[in-house]
Amino acid sequence: MNAALQSHTASDRLNAQQASQPTAEALLQVQGVSLEYRTPERVVRATHQVSFEIDPGDRFVLLGPSGCGKSTLLKAVAGFIQPSEGQIRLAGQQVTEPGPDRIVVFQEFDQLPPWKTVIQNVMFPLLASRTLKRREAEERARYYLEKVGLSAFADAYPHTLSGGMKARVAIARALAMQPKILLMDEPFAALDALTRRKMQEELLELWEEVRFTLLFVTHSIEEALVVGNRILLLSPHPGRVRAEINSHQYTLKSLGGVEFQASAQRIHRLLFDEGEAHAVEPDLRFQDVRIAY
């Protein structure tokens, strides 16, 4: 296990041995970001000085309880919210507004215009952003519909699809834009347990094939361990970095296993038990744990 970090960030992956070695620049850098919103009575701080980095090809998960600011943080990465403190940089450029290099998949799949067919929904952002002309947009849309297994439903309308199929359309539409990073805000939360597990499996299979970079928000510890290769733990409101964990050793086949369940319980203690947040058990067995103070 690595030594505890002496800063707010849990993502500084350079230890004393690595510091002298050249490293590739992170794709996404979130540096000391605090986010606030106003209510009629006061200003509420959603996150406090959160820092992390995401490398190309990462499946990076923001995990924390409801109200910890993880979805607000994802919206800030998308460019919808400006930090009150700190900055966000994508490929070296500061994020100041939404852009086609960051595509968001939300949990509400009613975001698919019901008057458009499946293929028209996938083509729409390509045409609206003038990324491609119609013929090229249709070719790319059909390519990604095939990737998510919906080629046969290209001419169907959203109201004829199941929740899981709508989720796949939303993912195909996002990937068709070929963004630098795909942002997913609890995308499977509204699905039943069996469909949710199927969608997790399909997402991982798609990642193995396409190798996109993913920022994924969830409040499910089990989903974080399965979907992510790296997990950032956020404390209850206001969200602060509690720790960062490498979790690439777990897959869907790990569900129910003794080690998997033990890891889930230990993550729960890191998230909620103040007394244990600064003292990781010696037998934690994560590949890598970094504690943030």
C-alpha positions in Angstrom: 0.0 0.0 0.0 1.3 3.5 -0.8 2.1 6.0 1.9 -0.7 8.5 2.8 -0.7 11.6 0.7 0.1 14.9 2.3 -2.4 17.0 0.3 -6.0 17.4 -0.7 -5.7 15.3 -3.8 -5.8 11.5 -3.9 -4.6 11.4 -7.5 -1.0 12.3 -7.3 0.4 9.1 -8.6 4.0 10.0 -8.3 5.8 8.6 -5.3 9.5 9.3 -4.5 10.7 6.5 -6.8 8.5 7.6 -9.7 9.1 11.3 -9.5 12.3 11.2 -11.5 10.7 9.2 -14.4 8.8 10.8 -17.3 5.0 10.3 -17.2 2.3 10.9 -19.8 0.2 14.0 -19.1 -3.3 13.2 -17.8 -6.2 13.7 -20.2 -8.4 15.4 -17.5 -7.0 17.4 -14.6 -9.4 18.6 -11.9 -7.3 20.9 -9.6 -8.7 22.0 -6.2 -12.2 22.4 -7.5 -14.9 23.8 -5.2 -18.5 24.1 -6.5 -21.3 26.1 -5.0 -24.9 26.8 -5.7 -27.4 29.3 -4.4 -30.7 28.7 -2.5 -33.1 31.4 -1.5 -31.5 31.4 1.9 -27.8 30.9 1.4 -24.9 29.7 -0.7 -24.3 25.9 -0.5 -20.9 24.4 -1.1 -21.3 21.1 -3.0 -17.7 20.1 -3.2 -14.6 21.4 -1.5 -11.1 21.5 -3.1 -11.5 18.3 -5.1 -8.5 17.2 -7.2 -8.0 14.2 -9.4 -6.6 13.2 -12.8 -7.9 10.8 -15.4 -5.6 9.2 -17.9 -6.6 8.2 -21.5 -8.5 4.9 -21.4 -9.3 5.1 -17.7 -12.7 4.0 -16.4 -12.7 6.5 -13.5 -15.6 6.4 -11.0 -16.8 9.1 -8.7 -18.3 7.3 -5.7 -20.0 8.8 -2.7 -23.3 9.1 -0.8 -26.2 11.2 -2.1 -25.5 14.9 -1.8 -21.7 14.6 -1.9 -21.6 16.6 -5.1 -20.4 13.9 -7.5 -23.1 14.7 -10.2 -22.4 18.4 -9.7 -18.7 17.7 -10.3 -19.5 15.7 -13.5 -21.6 18.7 -14.7 -18.6 21.0 -14.0 -16.4 18.7 -16.1 -19.0 18.9 -18.9 -18.8 22.7 -18.7 -22.3 23.3 -17.4 -21.1 24.7 -14.1 -18.1 26.9 -13.4 -16.0 26.3 -10.3 -16.0 28.9 -7.5 -12.4 27.8 -6.8 -9.8 25.7 -8.8 -9.9 24.7 -12.4 -10.6 21.9 -14.8 -8.4 21.1 -17.8 -9.0 18.7 -20.6 -6.1 17.8 -22.9 -4.3 20.9 -21.4 -7.2 23.3 -22.2 -9.2 24.9 -19.5 -12.9 23.9 -19.5 -15.1 27.0 -19.6 -18.2 25.8 -21.4 -19.8 22.6 -22.9 -18.2 21.1 -25.9 -18.4 18.1 -28.2 -15.2 16.7 -26.7 -17.3 15.9 -23.6 -20.6 14.0 -24.0 -22.9 13.3 -21.1 -25.2 10.2 -20.7 -27.7 10.9 -17.9 -29.9 8.4 -16.1 -33.1 9.7 -17.7 -33.5 8.2 -21.1 -36.5 10.4 -21.9 -33.8 12.7 -23.2 -34.3 10.8 -26.6 -36.6 12.9 -28.7 -39.7 10.7 -29.2 -40.4 11.9 -32.7 -37.0 10.7 -33.9 -36.2 7.1 -34.7 -33.3 5.4 -33.1 -30.9 6.2 -35.9 -32.1 9.8 -36.1 -31.4 10.2 -32.4 -27.9 8.9 -32.8 -27.3 11.1 -35.9 -28.8 14.2 -34.3 -25.7 15.6 -32.4 -23.5 14.8 -35.3 -25.6 16.9 -37.6 -26.5 19.7 -35.1 -22.8 20.2 -34.3 -21.9 20.0 -38.0 -19.4 17.4 -37.2 -20.4 15.3 -40.2 -22.6 15.6 -43.2 -25.7 13.5 -43.4 -24.3 10.5 -45.3 -21.2 10.2 -43.0 -23.4 10.8 -39.9 -25.6 7.9 -40.9 -22.7 5.6 -41.5 -21.2 6.4 -38.1 -24.6 6.1 -36.4 -25.1 2.6 -37.9 -21.6 1.6 -36.8 -22.2 2.4 -33.2 -25.7 1.0 -33.2 -24.1 -2.3 -34.3 -21.6 -1.9 -31.4 -24.5 -1.7 -28.9 -26.5 -4.5 -30.6 -29.3 -2.3 -31.9 -28.9 -2.5 -35.7 -32.2 -4.2 -36.1 -34.0 -1.3 -34.2 -32.5 1.6 -36.2 -36.0 2.6 -37.5 -37.8 2.1 -34.2 -39.1 4.9 -32.1 -38.0 5.4 -28.4 -41.5 4.6 -27.0 -41.2 1.0 -28.4 -37.9 0.3 -26.6 -37.2 -1.1 -23.2 -35.2 0.9 -20.6 -32.1 -1.0 -21.3 -32.4 -0.5 -25.1 -32.9 3.3 -24.5 -29.7 3.2 -22.4 -27.9 1.6 -25.3 -29.2 4.2 -27.7 -27.9 7.0 -25.4 -24.5 5.3 -25.2 -24.3 4.9 -29.0 -25.3 8.5 -29.5 -22.6 9.6 -27.1 -19.8 7.4 -28.6 -20.8 8.4 -32.1 -19.5 11.9 -31.3 -16.1 10.3 -30.5 -15.6 12.5 -27.5 -12.3 12.8 -25.7 -14.1 11.6 -22.5 -17.5 10.0 -22.0 -19.4 11.3 -18.9 -22.0 9.0 -17.4 -24.2 10.2 -14.5 -25.7 7.2 -12.8 -26.8 5.9 -16.2 -28.2 2.6 -15.0 -29.9 3.8 -11.8 -33.4 3.6 -13.2 -33.1 0.1 -14.5 -34.1 -3.1 -12.7 -31.4 -5.2 -11.2 -31.1 -7.7 -14.0 -31.1 -5.1 -16.8 -28.6 -3.0 -14.8 -26.1 -5.9 -14.5 -26.6 -6.6 -18.3 -25.8 -3.0 -19.1 -22.7 -3.0 -16.9 -21.5 -6.1 -18.8 -22.2 -4.5 -22.2 -20.5 -1.3 -21.2 -17.3 -3.2 -20.2 -17.4 -5.2 -23.4 -17.8 -2.0 -25.4 -14.9 -0.4 -23.5 -12.7 -3.5 -24.3 -13.4 -3.0 -28.0 -13.4 0.8 -28.3 -11.2 1.8 -25.3 -12.9 5.2 -24.7 -12.1 7.3 -21.6 -14.9 7.1 -19.1 -15.9 9.3 -16.1 -18.7 7.4 -14.3 -20.8 8.6 -11.3 -22.5 6.2 -9.0 -23.5 5.8 -5.3 -23.4 2.0 -5.6 -20.2 0.6 -4.1 -20.6 -2.7 -6.0 -21.2 -0.9 -9.3 -18.1 1.2 -8.8 -15.9 -1.9 -8.1 -17.2 -3.6 -11.3 -17.2 -0.6 -13.7 -14.2 1.3 -12.6 -10.5 0.6 -12.8 -10.0 3.6 -10.5 -12.4 4.9 -7.9 -12.4 8.3 -6.2 -14.2 8.2 -2.8 -16.0 11.4 -1.9 -17.1 12.2 1.7 -20.7 13.2 2.6 -21.7 16.8 1.9 -19.7 18.9 1.1 -17.8 16.4 -1.1 -14.1 16.1 -0.3 -11.7 13.5 -1.5 -11.5 10.7 1.0 -9.3 8.3 -0.9 -8.5 6.9 -4.4 -8.5 3.2 -5.1 -7.3 1.1 -8.0 -9.9 -1.6 -8.6 -9.0 -3.1 -12.0 -8.8 -6.6 -10.4 -12.6 -6.9 -10.1 -15.0 -7.9 -12.8 -18.7 -8.9 -12.9 -17.5 -12.5 -12.0 -16.2 -11.1 -8.7 -19.7 -10.2 -7.5 -20.6 -12.3 -4.4 -17.0 -13.3 -3.8 -15.5 -13.1 -0.3 -12.8 -10.7 -1.3 -15.1 -8.6 -3.3 -17.6 -8.3 -0.5 -14.9 -7.6 2.0 -13.6 -4.8 -0.2 -17.1 -3.3 -0.5 -17.4 -3.3 3.3 -14.1 -1.6 3.7 -15.0 1.1 1.1 -18.2 1.7 3.1 -16.1 2.3 6.2 -13.7 4.7 4.4 -16.7 6.6 3.1 -18.7 6.9 6.3 -16.6 6.1 9.4 -14.6 9.1 10.3 -12.5 7.1 12.7 -11.3 4.7 10.0 -11.0 7.2 7.2 -7.4 8.0 8.1 -6.3 4.5 9.1 -6.6 1.9 6.3 -6.6 -1.7 7.6 -3.3 -3.5 6.9 -5.1 -6.3 5.1 -7.2 -4.1 2.8 -5.9 -6.0 -0.3 -6.7 -3.2 -2.8 -4.0 -3.0 -5.4 -3.4 0.6 -4.4 -5.1 2.9 -1.9 -4.2 6.6 -1.5 -5.7 8.5 1.4 -6.5 12.2 1.1 -6.3 14.5 4.1 
